[in-house]
Structures are given as structure tokens and as C-alpha cells.
Amino acid sequence: MLELKKGVDILSAVGGIDSIADAWKVIREKLDDEHQARLSKIKTEDAILKIANAIACCQPDSVYISTGSPEDMENVRRMSLEKGEEKPLAMKDHTIHFDLPEEQGRIVDRTYYIYNEGDPVSSLGQKLPRDEALDYVKKYMTGIMKGKTMMVGFFSRGPAGAKMAIPAIEITSSTYVMHSADILYRHCFHDFDKQVEISGTFMTNVHSEGPNRPEDLPNARVFMDRSWLTTYSMFCTYAGNTLLLKKGNHRFAVDLAVYYGKGEELSEHMFITGMKEKSGRITWFSGAAPSGCGKTTTAMAGTEFVGDDLAQMWIAEDGTLRAINPEQGIFGIVADVNWEGDPYLMKCLREEGTEVIWSNVLVDDKGVPHWTGNGEEHPDHGINFQGEWYKGKKDANGKEIPISHPNARCTLRCSAIGNFSTEVGDDPKGAQVKVVTYSGRDADTMPPVWVGKNSEHGVVIGASVVSAATATEVGASGVKRQPWANAPFIPGSLADYMRAQFEFFGNTKFSDAGKPVLAGLNYFLTSEARGGNEGKKLLGEKRDVKAWLTWLARFAHGDYKGIETPIGYIPLYEDLKETFAETIQKEYPRELYEMQFSIYTDLIQARIDLQREAFGKEENLPEQLFQVYDEWEAGLKELRDKFGPVVKPSQLG
């Protein structure tokens, strides 16, 4: 069990302030009258102590308290342009930020959980004893903001009034980080105290980029203090390492759901989107996928978009699954975003009217951003993530430098996106989720869509996600297991997290109508892996996503049946043919269906072997995991004995 407020609070220990009187003494020294008056409206004493200790530790020249007003947000944006952390682009309200060339993804090798003796800590994460973390923060964060302005913002990770919309304080010297927070999160300055009361807690994030030089990166660290719900980030600017309202606080939310959610709450690395059919029926989805594996594309494929990255989920009083997006914007990868596959997003990126922060793309001489896979003509030269760029330029290893970094991003508000559902996205009651999906980047093994036979099988589908490594992590390569696409963000024991999944989706509080369908998705099957003659060309295209989601919606509502296989239910050909024609006006040939939905028994067995070996190294895992694998294996063996290693759907149904 994770114990909160255990051990010394590092921020208090370094700052040295333990009384409200001393806190206000420090505040009065650093804040002018206007910002003192603003801060005096916050009545949560623990929040005042956190801010005062951050001031005492980081020693900024001045402090800016943001109320989240349009004027404050415009001031932050102006400050970022003046400071040079961002530069204006040709289109109104568009700016560009470049991270250091050596820091354009999560620094997983320098990211640590701060732990106390006896804390459950994930075997997939790095950990640092509390006393060592205290020494590091004291050495490297003391005085780190000298000569800088500290900015303090008060945000809600979800619509105000929702129980799982946990409030958070963002403290940073980076104008880019605060500008990003202004876009990605809901300000709750005026409702902060009330939201703390509703949620029962708040989170704190302290960041400074320091001098922002490559030579400082070896000392860059991201620390997450789970006991005190506080993050520390130093000497870096990439938003995944610095805007810890996002993945840092997500980790804390995972902890709270696992250890304090009583089997009725989850915090997931999931999109939330709805599909509206011609009948007017809307089916809501949440879905997990590792970064760079189609999560944003799937979210945008919905007609009623809510979020592309994170979801706070709970079982409502009426027995339904509810989900809110803790964010109000997207920090999305732009590689391969184009008009054909992403029309809603492209309208925001290429037409005036949306505030956008770009990062690590190519900017041409006219101030226009360009990126890999946008389907447009590219310039021969410009400025990109490695500095001056020209066509054919190579790096030190002789490898040609692409026009944009594979992890180049765009940051914008969800409300700017044409298919955003304001009604549901801003509703503290959340979306009523009917289908939960899990997907990775799988070239050869699993079909495009399949549905778990029951909640336990569905949980194991989530536990069994694998993916080719993407550019979101510095130095990552190869094929990786990605349980629930949430593994990098599970701070505690994987067994505890898995047990919470089984308890949640198997909870008897779900009504019959409210119990969700759990399914797998895979967009990355290649022609050569399925007996085709087009090499590594994908068997599908982006627009197919709408068809897969529509089929899932109809299956969940009982309109369609499935063919039973050992791993779950797969679609009938006639149903998919109808769905493709209605949804995206596309022919769906039977030959393609046979290629995509044949069961490759040996490959799936090898995948199970991989999971068994890896999970076998974990302690105290729930028995349900291995029982489901046993069922899958027995069914696959029976199929192989009867039909051979490749089983066509026509042989099953």
C-alpha cells in the first residue's frame, strides 16, 4: 500500500518554511502588491506553504501569479516571445519552440520515483531513496531561478466539479512551459480551494530550465515524489519532461486510483471519443495506445472528440463507466498528420483562427512550419530541430536529417478542433464509455480488431500490448512490451495495477447495459507479413479507423455478432463490408478480409510466450492473467491441430 505524506517533504526541507507566518514573510519579499493580493485569495494553507518553499528553494527575482484570465495568458505568451523561448510564425497566434537537439523526448534514463523503504515501486521504473533525492534537489535546485521570474498557475485536471478532476499547481521559470499549460489545462484559480475540497488533495509541480544549455543535460532530472504528490524537473525544456501536470501528475493519479480508488476508479493513458451514426446514436470510446501508435488519429476519427491522451475513469451511481479528459488540449505528434487522414486537425494547423505552439518542425524562410508526412510540397532549406537545414543534410553518423523530428509536436486547445464535443468534454459527469480499446504497433500478429470474450479476457488484451519503439523516448529502439500502454506511467507494483484492472472491469456495480466491451485494435499489419506482395506497405489506411470503430460500436450494442476465436470475437465479412461502405464509402474486398483476420496461431503463441516470460519476473500477479493465457493457448493448439498454423476466418464461422 502506498502511504501518503510519509517521510520528509523534500520541498519543505529545502525551503525551510513550516508555518503560514513564515510563508507569507517570504511571499511579501518576492511578490509585488498586486500578486500578493492575488495569492491571498488562495485559502488552502498547504498550497501556500508549497509555493513559499518553492520560492525559498529556487530564489527567483520575482513571482508572477496567474489567475488564468485572458490578460494573464496573453502576458505569458508575450513574455515567452520576449524571452525567446518561442518565436512568432507567419500565421496569427502560431509560435515555434525548439528544444535542445539532445532533449527532444522523455529522458527516461534520468527520471526517478522518490521512494520510502517499503513503498511498492514498479520494476519498470527507476527509483531513488528519499534522502538521495533530497540531497540532489538541495544541490541543483537551490537558486536555480536566480535572475528569472517564477510563474505560478492553478489548474484543474478535468472539468471543475468532477471528483476525479484533481487540482494541481504549476511552478516554473519557463514561459514556454506555462504557455503550454495555459493551452492544455483548465485554470481553476478562483475555484482552487473548492476543487481541493471535492478531490481531497492537490498536486504540485516545480520546474526550472536553468541556463538551458546542452552541457547541463547530464544533470537534468525528473523526480516524482509519490508520497507528497510533488514533481521536480530541472535543466530541461521538452514538455514531456517539464510540463508535469501531464505525465508526472498522471502517475500520481494512477497511484490514487490503484491504492485509494476501491476498485471503482482508474487513471489511464487513453483517448476519449464518440462515434455518431446516421441514426443519431452516439457510442463513446476510450482507448489506450503507446505514444506514436495512432492514439491521436483514433481520437480524431470520432465525430464527438473529447481527448487524445489521458482519461480519468470511474463507475457512476447508475452503473455506467464514465470518463473525463484531465486536459483541455492536445500535445500531439505531427508526423504523418495530413488532410486525408486528419482533416479536423489540419484545419487548425493550416487555417487561421487557432492558437498553436509548434515544436521541433522545420520553419521555412516565410515562417511557415513543415513536417514529415504532411502530404505537401516541402522547401529545400529552413530552420529545424538541428538548426539550419537543407535538403540532403546529414548528421555526424552520415544519416540524412529529416525535415522535422519524429517527435515534433503541436499544442492547441481541443475546443478549436471541429469535431470537439463541448457538451460532453466540459461536463463533470463525463462521457458514458461503452467500448474500451487497446492497441500497439504490431506488423504481423494480431488482426485489426477483436473483442474480448469477457472482462477478464479484455483486461489481458490490455496487459498484452506490444509496440515497436517510437521517438517519444530518447534512445528507445526495438519492440517493447507496453502493458495497457500505461506501463511507463505505473509508479507502483504492476501486480497492484493489474489487480485494480480486474477489480474495476469485473465490478458488480456495473449494470448490464453499462458494462463496457473491451477490445484490441491494430492498424499496422503489413502486406508481406500476411502473404501479400507489397512489402512493408500497410494493409489498411487511416480512414479505415472510422470503420473499425463503427463495427465495435455496433457489436457493443448487439447489432453485429462476431466469429468466436481463442483470442476473442472477430468481425463477420458481410458486416465489415457494410460498415466500410456506409462509413467511409470504400469497398472492402473479401481477399483483404482474409489477409487481415486470419489467425496466425504460431505468432500469437510466440506473443503469449513473450508475455509469460516477462510477467513471470513479476511478483504476486493475479492468477486470472495466466488462466486467460491458458485458455488462449488451448484454443490455439486446437485450431492449429485442425487447420494448421494459418486459420482463415471462413474456416471458423
Stockholm file with secondary structure:
# STOCKHOLM 1.0

chainA/1-653         MLELKKGVDILSAVGGIDSIADAWKVIREKLDDEHQARLSKIKTEDAILKIANAIACCQPDSVYISTGSPEDMENVRRMSLEKGEEKPLAMKDHTIHFDLPEEQGRIVDRTYYIYNEGDPVSSLGQKLPRDEALDYVKKYMTGIMKGKTMMVGFFSRGPAGAKMAIPAIEITSSTYVMHSADILYRHCFHDFDKQVEISGTFMTNVHSEGPNRPEDLPNARVFMDRSWLTTYSMFCTYAGNTLLLKKGNHRFAVDLAVYYGKGEELSEHMFITGMKEKSGRITWFSGAAPSGCGKTTTAMAGTEFVGDDLAQMWIAEDGTLRAINPEQGIFGIVADVNWEGDPYLMKCLREEGTEVIWSNVLVDDKGVPHWTGNGEEHPDHGINFQGEWYKGKKDANGKEIPISHPNARCTLRCSAIGNFSTEVGDDPKGAQVKVVTYSGRDADTMPPVWVGKNSEHGVVIGASVVSAATATEVGASGVKRQPWANAPFIPGSLADYMRAQFEFFGNTKFSDAGKPVLAGLNYFLTSEARGGNEGKKLLGEKRDVKAWLTWLARFAHGDYKGIETPIGYIPLYEDLKETFAETIQKEYPRELYEMQFSIYTDLIQARIDLQREAFGKEENLPEQLFQVYDEWEAGLKELRDKFGPVVKPSQLG
#=GR chainA/1-653 SS CCCTTCSCCHHHHHHCCCSHHHHHHHHHHHSCHHHHHHHTTCCCHHHHHHHHHHHHHHCCSEEEECCCCHHHHHHHHHHHHHHTSSEECSSTTEEEECCCTTCSSBCGGGEEEEECTTCCCCTTSEEEEHHHHHHHHHHHHTTTTTTSEEEEEEEEESSTTCTTCEEEEEEESCHHHHHHHHHHSEECGGGHHHHHHHHSCCEEEEEECTTCCGGGGGGCEEEEETTTTEEEEESCCCHHHHCTTTHHHHHHHHHHHHHHSTTSEEEESEEEEEEECTTSCEEEEEEECCTTSSHHHHHHHSSEEEESSCEEEEECTTSCEEEECSCSEEEEECTTCCTTTCHHHHHHHHSSSCCEEEESCEECTTSCEECTTSSSCCCSEEEETTEEEETTCBCTTSCBCCSSCTTCEEEEEGGGSTTBCHHHHTCTTCEEEEEEEEECBCSSSSCSEEECSSHHHHHHHHHTCEEECCTTBTTCCSEEECGGGTGGGCCSCHHHHHHHHHHHHTCTTSCTTTCCEEEEECCCCBTGGGTCSSTTCBSSCTTHHHHHHHHHHHHHTTSSCEEEETTEEEECHHHHHHHHHHHHCCCCCHHHHHHHHCEEHHHHHHHHHHHHHHHTTSSSCCHHHHHHHHHHHHHHHHHHHHHCSEECGGGTC
#=GC SS_cons         CCCTTCSCCHHHHHHCCCSHHHHHHHHHHHSCHHHHHHHTTCCCHHHHHHHHHHHHHHCCSEEEECCCCHHHHHHHHHHHHHHTSSEECSSTTEEEECCCTTCSSBCGGGEEEEECTTCCCCTTSEEEEHHHHHHHHHHHHTTTTTTSEEEEEEEEESSTTCTTCEEEEEEESCHHHHHHHHHHSEECGGGHHHHHHHHSCCEEEEEECTTCCGGGGGGCEEEEETTTTEEEEESCCCHHHHCTTTHHHHHHHHHHHHHHSTTSEEEESEEEEEEECTTSCEEEEEEECCTTSSHHHHHHHSSEEEESSCEEEEECTTSCEEEECSCSEEEEECTTCCTTTCHHHHHHHHSSSCCEEEESCEECTTSCEECTTSSSCCCSEEEETTEEEETTCBCTTSCBCCSSCTTCEEEEEGGGSTTBCHHHHTCTTCEEEEEEEEECBCSSSSCSEEECSSHHHHHHHHHTCEEECCTTBTTCCSEEECGGGTGGGCCSCHHHHHHHHHHHHTCTTSCTTTCCEEEEECCCCBTGGGTCSSTTCBSSCTTHHHHHHHHHHHHHTTSSCEEEETTEEEECHHHHHHHHHHHHCCCCCHHHHHHHHCEEHHHHHHHHHHHHHHHTTSSSCCHHHHHHHHHHHHHHHHHHHHHCSEECGGGTC
//
